[in-house]
Amino acid sequence: MPDESENDLRPIPEVVDITGVPRRTVYRWVQSGKLTARTQDGQQVVSVAAARALAAARDATDGLGSAVR
């Protein structure tokens, strides 16, 4: 039985469309280890939920930083 996180694995271009996060950012997260990718059917796939969580954390930090300035 696949674990819950495997149910939302999507190719990176789909994650970009779903989350609105720039493609370069998603690939940078994968390269840095912040986002785990695996190869499925010849494509890199990542968790939509994990990408959303990283985007939310990034947006929260950006919002906090701009409020301080």
Beta strands, then each sheet from edge to edge (+ up, - down):
strand 1: 9-11
strand 2: 37-40
strand 3: 43-47
sheet 1: 1+ 3- 2+
end
